[in-house]
Amino acid sequence: MMLKRLLFLIFMSMSFFSSAQNNETYLKANTLFLPLAMLNVGVEHGITEHITAQADLFVSPWKSFAGKHAQVYMLGINGRYYFNEAFRKFYVGLDVSAARFDIQKWGYWNDNFYAHKNGEVTPYINSNLYQRGYSFMIGGLAGYQFTLGERWNLDLYLGFGTMQSFYKGYDKISGDRYDTEGDSMGRENNRSGEFLPYKGGLMISYKL
């Protein structure tokens, strides 16, 4: 009896998704990053009348940008729920992303001497330091898609969530590791966790 009910529920679910499926696909490029020679592209595919899935890639190739390390390679995937219909107007979603980076964090944009967590001051100057490692991100996103034409949309969105990073710090003058003590628990990699906006922009979208 239970098996029959389970098979019935599976059949009904398949029937719903097959009747409500949306096969539209949009190719997307972030207009905010293109002037900086940073690439942010994505593919959004319709699943049902209200649900889509998107995969996106962000690449900042800059080994030096205004004198600072700024290399980032990030890959993400998210699911979106549109309140009106897929690819139209307001939506919310869930996102999971991962990144590899070689950057100078904003907190090092000064000429103070770097101090270890125990307060010991080093001879390394913050503005000469950079961080190399990887991050994992999970969060929510919200946005609005404007219809520009039969095949063109404009997607305004922002993603916010937790970012967990694992990295090592280096001095670009000597090549030394400045964070020789690792993190606060003595592990080789520094670790940091924070809540912040980690993706967003204005994407021009073209329907295939």
N, C-alpha and C positions, 0 to 999 in steps of 0.2 A: 504493500500500500504506500509506504514512504517513498519507494523508488518511483512509483507512478507519479506521485506529487512532485518529486524532484525533477523528473523528466518534463512534466507539464510546465513547471516554473522556468526551466531552461528554454523550452520551446517558446513560451510567451516572451521571455527576454529577447531571444533572437529575433522574434517577429517584430518586437517594438523597435529594436535598433535597425533592423533592415528597412522598416517603413519610415523611420525618422532620420535615416542617414543623410549626411551632407558631404558630397564628394568635392566641394570646392577647395582649391589650393592657391595660396598666395605666396609669391616671392617678395621679400622685404629687405629694405636697406635703411639704416639709420642716418637721417640727414644731418643730425647734430655733430656726428663724428667725422664725416667725410671731409670737411674743410681742414681737419687736423691730421689727415692721412691715416686715420684709424678706421678699421673695417668692422662694421657690425651688421651682419646679414642674418636672415632667418627664413624659415619656411613654416607657414601655418596651414594646417589641413583641417577641414571640417569633419566632424564625427557624427553629430546629431544636429537637430534643429537649433540647439542652444550651446553645444559643447564643441570646442576645437582643441587641437594640440599643436604646440609650436616647439621647434628646435631652433636654437640660435647660436651664433658664433661671434665672439668679439676678439679682435686682434689689434693690439697697440704694438707696433714693431720697433718703437723708438728705443735704441740703446742709450740715447741722450736726448732729452726734450727740455729746452731751457736750462741745460746743464744738469739735469736730474735723470736718473735711470727711470724709464717708463715703459718697460716691456710687460705686456699682459696677454695671456692667451686663455680665453674663458669659453667654455661650452655649457649650454644650459638647455633644459627642457621644461615646459610648463603646460598645464592644462587650464583652459579658460571656460568660464560660464558666462554667456551673454544673456542679459535680462530680456532683450527684445528678440533678436535672432542672431545666429552666428555671423560674425564679421560686421555687425551693425551696432553702433552706439555703446552703451556702458557694459563693462564686464569686470569680473574679478577672477582670480586664479591662484594656483599654487605652483611654485617654481623650485627646481633643484638645479644647482650649477656647481661647476668645479673649475678652478683656475690654477695656472702656473704663472709665477710672476718673478720679475727682477726689477724692483722699483725702489724709490726713496720715499718712505712714508712721510706724510705731511708734518708730523711732529719733529722731523729732523731738518726742517727748513730754517735753521738758525746757526749761528757760529759759536754756540756754547760747547764746552767740553762734555763729552759723553760720560755719564756716571752709571756704574753698575747698580743693581737693585739694592745692594748693601750700602750704597752711598759712596763707594770708592770712586774717585774721579780719575778718568783715564786721559792720556794725551791725545785721544782722537776727537776731532771736531765734528759735530753733528752733520754739518752741511757736506762733509766728505763721506758720509756713511750711507749704505744702501742695504736692502734686504732681498734675499732670494729664497723662494720656497713655493708652497702651494696652499690653496684654500678650498674649503667646501662650504657651500651656502645653501640654505633652505629658507623659504619665506613665501610671503603672499605678494600678489601684484594686483593693480587696478588700472583701468584705462578706459579710453573712449576711441572708437573707430569712426572717423568721418568718411562718408561716401563722397568721392570726388567725381566719379563717372561710372560707366558700365563696368570697367575693369580696374579702376583705381580707387584705393582707399588711403587714408592717412591715420596712422595708429599712434596715439599719444598715451604713454604709459609710464608707470614707476613701480619698481619692485623693492621691497623692504623686508629684511629678515636677519637671521643670525649668520655670521661669518666666522668660521673656525680656521685659523691659519697656523701653519707650521713652517718655520723659516730659520735661516742663519743670517747673521749680519756681518758685513765686510766693510773695511776701509778702502776706498777706491785709490788712495795715494800709495799705501804700502801693500795692499792686498791682504792684510791681516784680518782675522776675525776679531771684531771688537767685543762681541758678546761671548767671551771665552767661558763664562760660567753657565751658559745655556739659559734655561728658564728657572723659575723660582724653586723648582723641585730637583734641579741639578741634571735635567735631561739635556741631551746634546742639542736638540732643536728648541728654539724659542717657540712658545705657543701663545696665541692670543685669541680671545673670543669677544665679539662685540655685535650689537644690533645697529644696523645702519642701512641706508639705501645702497644697493649694490648693482642695480641696473635700471635703465630707463631711457627715454628719448622720444623721438618723433620719426616713425618709420613710414616711408612711402611704400605702398603695397600694390603689387600687380597680380591680377588673377590670371592663372594659366588657362 
